[in-house]
Amino acid sequence: MLPFPTSLFLLPAIVALGVVYVMASRLRDPRFRTVIRLGVLMGTCISPALTQGPGPAQLILGLVAGYLGIRMVALSRRSLDLDLAPTENVARVVLDLIVPDDLFVPTATPRRRPLLTTAFGMTGVAGCILLIIWGNDWRLWQRSLLVRLLDDQLVLLEVAVGAAGVHYLIVGIAGLCGHSVEGFQNHPLRSASLAEFWARRWNRMVRGNLKRGFFQPHARAGRPELGLLAAFAASGVLHAMAVAGAGRPSLIALPMASVMGFFLLHGVLVLAEKRLGWHRAPQGPWPRLLARVRTIIVFAALSPLLIDPFACVTGVHGRTL
């Protein structure tokens, strides 16, 4: 087992594996190419389980490793520049793997008041920290199963406030530097359906890679439903990897299954929304408001499947696995 912080050296190794994965597109034998790519993905997926350290470090390491795995699959869908030398292509792949360019997509219209936006972002991050401190003092999860579910909602609120703070910090600091960028998210609370939440409003950094690497190849083949489920399954693996290094296999098996269940269930519900026509934003302010409330309730009801394992791994509010 690699102890923290030595375990951080695993990330450059995964980047190197990502280069191998993307450059495998030059191989002519499709069977050999498939074997290499499967081996790289398996190595990437099991790598967090080979490390040990404090919970927050393990969570971040697992999430970054999972992101790099999804990123390498997405980049492999892009053709290499045959006019470049192999070393130049390698350098380009490394840069593409480690730069989250989806966060810095320019906006159609300039952002105003970047200093105020930055201050708002700092307030969001500070609010998240305060909520965590209060939650750690209250430790609601110790009282009963019902109150533990309430504590899960508090953790969900902390994630939402912290993510909003990070988003506004990115947008604000970019604005102070003279750039107008889209940032991390797009008003997720305005989602009138789970489909809108995942496809348009949450986590641009991961969303674009899931679309390019998993959804679009199946959609082009006339199997969009399979592509959607593949994207949710890949997202599930990404987040399950964050739990993989938190303890022995018998301890983490159920939390990892819970995380996978969260994302697979969301994939099924998005397909159900499309069958029911709920994926289309309703007309009129009141129907739209009701659709947003419904989406928030459904998401909050399912969130303990993801929130509880993550909170236990990181020790939020004093929790343990």
C-alpha positions as CSV (number, residue, x, y, z in Angstrom):
1,M,0.0,0.0,0.0
2,L,1.2,3.5,-0.9
3,P,0.9,5.8,2.1
4,F,-0.1,9.4,1.8
5,P,1.5,11.7,0.5
6,T,3.6,9.2,-1.5
7,S,0.3,8.0,-3.0
8,L,0.1,11.3,-4.9
9,F,2.8,10.0,-7.2
10,L,0.2,7.7,-8.5
11,L,-1.4,10.5,-10.4
12,P,1.5,11.1,-12.8
13,A,1.5,7.4,-13.4
14,I,-2.2,7.5,-14.3
15,V,-1.4,10.4,-16.7
16,A,1.2,8.2,-18.3
17,L,-1.3,5.4,-18.6
18,G,-3.7,7.9,-20.2
19,V,-1.1,8.7,-22.9
20,V,-0.8,5.0,-23.6
21,Y,-4.6,4.7,-23.9
22,V,-4.9,7.6,-26.3
23,M,-1.9,6.7,-28.4
24,A,-3.1,3.2,-28.8
25,S,-5.3,4.5,-31.6
26,R,-2.2,4.3,-33.8
27,L,-2.2,0.6,-33.5
28,R,-3.6,-1.2,-36.5
29,D,-4.6,-4.5,-34.8
30,P,-8.0,-3.7,-33.2
31,R,-7.7,-6.7,-30.8
32,F,-4.3,-5.6,-29.5
33,R,-5.6,-2.0,-29.2
34,T,-8.6,-3.3,-27.1
35,V,-6.5,-5.4,-24.8
36,I,-4.1,-2.5,-24.1
37,R,-7.0,-0.1,-23.4
38,L,-8.8,-2.5,-21.1
39,G,-5.6,-3.1,-19.2
40,V,-5.1,0.7,-18.8
41,L,-8.6,1.2,-17.6
42,M,-8.4,-1.7,-15.1
43,G,-5.1,-0.4,-13.8
44,T,-6.6,3.1,-13.4
45,C,-9.7,1.8,-11.6
46,I,-7.9,-0.4,-9.1
47,S,-5.1,2.2,-8.4
48,P,-6.9,4.0,-5.5
49,A,-7.3,0.7,-3.7
50,L,-3.5,0.4,-3.6
51,T,-3.2,3.5,-1.4
52,Q,-3.9,4.5,2.1
53,G,-4.1,7.7,4.0
54,P,-6.6,10.2,5.6
55,G,-10.2,10.0,4.3
56,P,-10.3,13.4,2.5
57,A,-7.0,12.7,0.7
58,Q,-8.3,9.2,-0.4
59,L,-11.5,10.8,-1.7
60,I,-9.7,13.4,-3.7
61,L,-7.2,10.9,-5.0
62,G,-10.0,8.5,-6.1
63,L,-12.0,11.3,-7.8
64,V,-9.0,12.7,-9.7
65,A,-8.0,9.1,-10.8
66,G,-11.6,8.5,-11.9
67,Y,-11.7,11.8,-13.8
68,L,-8.4,11.0,-15.6
69,G,-9.9,7.6,-16.6
70,I,-13.0,9.3,-18.1
71,R,-10.9,12.0,-19.7
72,M,-8.6,9.5,-21.5
73,V,-11.6,7.7,-22.9
74,A,-13.0,11.0,-24.2
75,L,-9.7,12.1,-25.7
76,S,-9.4,8.7,-27.5
77,R,-12.4,9.6,-29.6
78,R,-10.5,12.5,-31.1
79,S,-8.1,11.7,-33.9
80,L,-4.4,12.4,-33.4
81,D,-2.8,15.0,-35.6
82,L,-0.8,12.9,-38.1
83,D,1.2,15.9,-39.1
84,L,2.8,16.0,-35.6
85,A,5.7,13.9,-34.5
86,P,4.8,11.2,-31.9
87,T,6.6,13.2,-29.1
88,E,4.5,16.3,-30.0
89,N,1.3,14.2,-29.9
90,V,2.4,12.8,-26.5
91,A,2.9,16.3,-25.1
92,R,-0.4,17.4,-26.5
93,V,-2.2,14.4,-24.9
94,V,-0.6,15.1,-21.5
95,L,-1.6,18.7,-21.6
96,D,-5.2,17.8,-22.6
97,L,-5.4,15.2,-19.8
98,I,-4.4,17.6,-17.0
99,V,-6.1,20.8,-18.2
100,P,-9.8,21.0,-17.4
101,D,-10.6,23.1,-20.4
102,D,-14.4,22.6,-20.1
103,L,-14.3,25.0,-17.1
104,F,-12.9,27.8,-19.2
105,V,-15.3,27.7,-22.2
106,P,-15.9,31.4,-23.1
107,T,-19.3,32.8,-22.6
108,A,-21.4,34.3,-25.3
109,T,-21.8,37.6,-23.4
110,P,-19.2,39.2,-21.0
111,R,-19.6,38.6,-17.3
112,R,-20.2,41.7,-15.2
113,R,-18.9,42.7,-11.8
114,P,-16.1,40.1,-11.5
115,L,-15.0,41.4,-8.1
116,L,-18.5,41.0,-6.7
117,T,-18.7,37.5,-8.2
118,T,-15.3,36.6,-6.6
119,A,-16.5,37.9,-3.2
120,F,-19.7,35.8,-3.6
121,G,-17.6,32.7,-4.4
122,M,-15.5,33.3,-1.3
123,T,-18.7,33.6,0.8
124,G,-20.0,30.3,-0.6
125,V,-16.8,28.5,0.3
126,A,-16.8,30.1,3.8
127,G,-20.5,29.1,4.2
128,C,-19.6,25.5,3.3
129,I,-16.9,25.4,5.9
130,L,-19.2,26.9,8.6
131,L,-21.9,24.3,7.8
132,I,-19.3,21.5,8.1
133,I,-18.2,22.9,11.5
134,W,-21.7,23.2,12.8
135,G,-22.6,19.7,11.5
136,N,-19.6,18.3,13.2
137,D,-20.8,19.9,16.5
138,W,-24.4,18.7,16.1
139,R,-23.5,15.1,14.8
140,L,-27.2,14.5,14.0
141,W,-26.3,11.1,12.5
142,Q,-25.7,9.6,15.9
143,R,-29.3,10.0,17.1
144,S,-31.5,7.8,14.9
145,L,-31.8,6.5,11.4
146,L,-34.3,9.1,10.5
147,V,-32.1,11.9,11.8
148,R,-29.1,10.4,10.0
149,L,-31.1,11.0,6.8
150,L,-31.5,14.6,7.8
151,D,-27.8,14.8,8.4
152,D,-27.3,13.5,4.8
153,Q,-29.4,16.5,3.6
154,L,-27.1,18.8,5.6
155,V,-24.1,17.3,3.9
156,L,-25.8,17.7,0.5
157,L,-26.4,21.4,1.4
158,E,-22.7,21.7,2.2
159,V,-21.8,20.2,-1.2
160,A,-24.2,22.5,-3.0
161,V,-23.0,25.7,-1.2
162,G,-19.3,24.7,-1.7
163,A,-19.8,23.9,-5.4
164,A,-21.5,27.2,-6.0
165,G,-18.7,29.0,-4.2
166,V,-16.1,27.2,-6.4
167,H,-18.1,28.1,-9.5
168,Y,-18.3,31.8,-8.7
169,L,-14.6,31.9,-7.7
170,I,-13.6,30.4,-11.1
171,V,-15.9,32.9,-13.0
172,G,-14.9,35.8,-10.8
173,I,-11.1,35.3,-10.9
174,A,-11.3,34.7,-14.7
175,G,-13.2,37.9,-15.0
176,L,-10.6,39.8,-13.0
177,C,-8.0,38.5,-15.5
178,G,-10.0,39.8,-18.4
179,H,-11.7,36.5,-19.4
180,S,-15.4,35.6,-19.4
181,V,-15.9,31.8,-18.8
182,E,-18.8,29.4,-18.2
183,G,-17.3,27.9,-15.0
184,F,-18.3,24.8,-13.2
185,Q,-22.1,24.7,-13.3
186,N,-25.1,26.5,-14.7
187,H,-27.7,27.2,-12.0
188,P,-28.5,23.5,-11.1
189,L,-31.4,24.5,-8.8
190,R,-33.3,25.7,-12.0
191,S,-33.4,22.1,-13.3
192,A,-36.9,21.2,-14.3
193,S,-35.9,17.5,-14.6
194,L,-33.0,15.1,-13.7
195,A,-32.2,15.0,-17.4
196,E,-31.7,18.8,-17.5
197,F,-29.7,18.7,-14.3
198,W,-27.2,16.1,-15.6
199,A,-27.1,17.1,-19.2
200,R,-27.0,20.9,-18.9
201,R,-26.5,22.3,-15.5
202,W,-24.1,20.2,-13.3
203,N,-20.3,19.8,-13.5
204,R,-19.1,20.8,-16.9
205,M,-15.7,19.3,-16.3
206,V,-17.1,15.7,-16.1
207,R,-20.2,16.2,-18.2
208,G,-18.4,17.0,-21.5
209,N,-16.1,14.0,-21.1
210,L,-18.9,11.6,-20.4
211,K,-20.8,12.9,-23.4
212,R,-17.8,12.5,-25.8
213,G,-16.5,9.3,-24.4
214,F,-19.6,7.3,-23.6
215,F,-22.8,8.8,-24.8
216,Q,-22.0,10.0,-28.3
217,P,-20.4,6.8,-29.7
218,H,-23.6,4.8,-28.8
219,A,-25.9,7.6,-30.0
220,R,-24.2,7.7,-33.4
221,A,-24.9,4.0,-33.6
222,G,-28.6,4.5,-33.0
223,R,-28.5,3.4,-29.3
224,P,-28.9,6.7,-27.3
225,E,-30.5,4.9,-24.3
226,L,-27.5,2.6,-24.1
227,G,-25.2,5.6,-24.4
228,L,-27.0,7.3,-21.5
229,L,-26.7,4.3,-19.3
230,A,-23.0,3.9,-20.2
231,A,-22.4,7.5,-19.2
232,F,-24.1,7.1,-15.8
233,A,-22.3,3.8,-15.2
234,A,-18.9,5.5,-16.0
235,S,-19.8,8.3,-13.6
236,G,-20.7,5.7,-11.0
237,V,-17.3,4.1,-11.4
238,L,-15.6,7.5,-11.1
239,H,-17.2,8.2,-7.8
240,A,-16.9,4.6,-6.5
241,M,-13.2,4.8,-7.0
242,A,-13.2,7.6,-4.4
243,V,-14.3,5.0,-1.9
244,A,-12.1,2.2,-3.1
245,G,-9.1,3.1,-1.0
246,A,-11.0,3.8,2.2
247,G,-10.6,0.4,3.8
248,R,-10.5,-3.3,3.3
249,P,-12.7,-4.9,0.6
250,S,-15.3,-6.2,3.1
251,L,-15.7,-2.7,4.5
252,I,-16.0,-0.8,1.3
253,A,-18.1,-3.2,-0.8
254,L,-21.5,-2.0,0.4
255,P,-20.5,1.8,0.1
256,M,-19.2,1.3,-3.4
257,A,-22.4,-0.6,-4.4
258,S,-24.4,2.3,-2.9
259,V,-22.5,4.8,-5.0
260,M,-23.0,2.8,-8.1
261,G,-26.7,2.4,-7.3
262,F,-27.1,6.1,-7.0
263,F,-25.9,6.8,-10.6
264,L,-27.5,3.8,-12.2
265,L,-30.8,4.7,-10.6
266,H,-30.5,8.2,-11.9
267,G,-29.8,6.8,-15.4
268,V,-33.0,4.8,-15.3
269,L,-35.0,7.7,-14.0
270,V,-33.7,10.0,-16.8
271,L,-34.9,7.4,-19.3
272,A,-38.3,7.3,-17.5
273,E,-38.5,11.0,-17.7
274,K,-38.0,10.9,-21.4
275,R,-40.8,8.3,-21.8
276,L,-43.1,10.5,-19.7
277,G,-42.1,13.7,-21.5
278,W,-40.9,15.2,-18.3
279,H,-37.5,16.0,-19.8
280,R,-39.0,19.0,-21.6
281,A,-39.2,22.2,-19.6
282,P,-42.9,23.0,-19.0
283,Q,-44.4,26.3,-20.2
284,G,-45.5,28.9,-17.7
285,P,-43.9,29.9,-14.4
286,W,-46.0,27.8,-12.0
287,P,-45.6,24.5,-14.0
288,R,-41.9,25.2,-14.3
289,L,-41.6,25.9,-10.5
290,L,-43.4,22.7,-9.7
291,A,-41.1,20.7,-12.0
292,R,-38.1,22.2,-10.3
293,V,-39.5,21.4,-6.8
294,R,-40.2,17.8,-8.0
295,T,-36.6,17.5,-9.3
296,I,-35.1,18.8,-6.1
297,I,-37.2,16.4,-4.0
298,V,-36.3,13.3,-6.1
299,F,-32.6,14.2,-6.0
300,A,-32.6,14.8,-2.3
301,A,-34.4,11.6,-1.6
302,L,-31.8,9.6,-3.5
303,S,-28.8,11.6,-2.3
304,P,-28.1,9.4,0.8
305,L,-26.9,6.6,-1.5
306,L,-24.0,8.9,-2.5
307,I,-23.7,11.3,0.4
308,D,-23.5,8.7,3.2
309,P,-20.5,6.7,1.8
310,F,-18.6,10.0,0.9
311,A,-19.3,11.5,4.4
312,C,-18.1,8.3,6.1
313,V,-14.9,8.2,4.0
314,T,-14.0,11.8,4.7
315,G,-15.1,11.8,8.3
316,V,-17.6,14.6,7.8
317,H,-19.6,15.3,11.0
318,G,-17.4,12.6,12.7
319,R,-18.8,9.7,10.6
320,T,-16.8,6.5,10.0
321,L,-17.3,3.6,7.7
